[in-house]
Amino acid sequence: MPRRTFLRQAGVLAVAGPVLAACSGGLGGSGGGSTKLTIGFVSPRTGGAAGFGEPDGWVLDQARKALANGLQVAGKSYAVEVVDKDSQSNPQRSAQVANDLINSNGVDLMLATSTPETVNPVSDACEAAGVPCISSVVPWEAWYFGRGAKEGQPSPFKFTYHFCFGTEQFHKSYTSLWPQVPTNKKVGVMWPNDADGNAVRKSLGPLLTQSGYTIVDPGAYTDGTNDFSAQIAQFKAENCEIFNTFPLPPDFATFWRQAAQQGYKPKIAQIAKTGLFSSQIEAQGQLGIGLAGATYWAPTWPYKSSLTGLTSQQLGDGYSNALNKQWNQQLGPSVALFDVAAAALKAAPDPKNKTALAKAISTLTVDTPVGTLAWGKGPVPNVVATPILAGQWRKGTGRFPLEYVICENANDPNVPVASRLQPYA
């Protein structure tokens, strides 16, 4: 088997660049003159959160092409190797592959994305090992407080950094979208007993209450629950005309089928963490049409990648044309991770020095498809809060069976609105 083919199948590709030397260097080390930088990338490509990993192969190809000539840092040339791993949507597996990348591959910088089940264990492994890590697509409260940080206290994290929306952005989006359909403002919520659900219950619930919504919360449920009859009965009894949930995708599929069977059909069905991708909505059949969802990136975002030079529209079109698949909103933040990685490595006086690299990230400003990211401005240390917008899944009118239309842009007025929300019921 040719070496290049073997490396691709193994999930490792050393991109062309200057002559490679053995990679070395631990916490704060200079690397002994090594001319190679190794970037780890962890995401869920299989398992319950596999929808997030759908565009990974294409994104990794774009990143590797952009890094094919290596990086110039402080007058020195570095080849760049990207090593990608599948978390399998499992926290234990996430920690395992992170430690493998740290100990066996000697990564200089780690990237991780999509749900606390993947991102938080990877971030924790990097923090413990003193390896810089940049992550995304976990509500920032679930990443920051879910890993042990305390409100009002200094950040306990020195090597891990994050960019993502938070409950404040969800609140602003929902209270911009929901008034487009008249309701009784009673919200039945399905918020699980996990990092996402607990962060949302603590922060988003009170914000929605302050905005005049009545929250009907049957209580935290366990991920993997297969009978939601009690919750559905309560939503029906209290006439909850709005429904909101932050579940693992398989749990929502179970709930939504049971809700239809038991006659619960709210005017607004607002979902998050699932329903982000057309494949998840198609799996619901007719029950998926009209679901309100959230989007943290779309091809209409008026921004571009600083590493690849591709605009948001070019990213979406390139993906669809290459794979004959509908654009996937994970394209934006996944490409953005590589934008940040390249900018961070170039900003560090010595990219092999892990302490110096982490410090460079702490004040970094970089242009990405999701917008300009600037660390050091809050909402808490280590975090950049990014926009999230709301829209609705409808029957497609063109190339694909479904289309996602943006219905509000309160968190980023630069993104165009395509339509008003229509009632689900």
SULBEL-V170878 format. One line per field, one symbol per residue. phi: phi as a letter, one per 20 degrees, with the letter a starting at -180 (. if undefined). A space follows every 10 residues. Layout:
phi = ???
//
This chain:
phi = .ggffffffe ncceffrfge dfebodgmfe nlngdcddde ccbeecnfdf gfegeggfff ffffffefem cdclmdecfc ddddceflmc gffgffffff ffeeemfebd cbbnmffeff ffffffffem dgbccblbgf ffffffdofd fndgfeddcd cbcafcffff gffffeegff cfbemededd dfebgfffff ffdfgfffff eneeeddfof degngdcdff fffffffelf ecccbcefgf ffgfffffff fenebffcdd dbmcmecgff fgfemffefn fecdcdabfe fecbefeeme fgffffffff ffdlcfgcff gfffffgfgf gfffffeffc feefffffff ffcfcbebfe pedcendnfc gncdedfcdd abecffdcfd fcbddedbcg ebffefedae fdffe
//
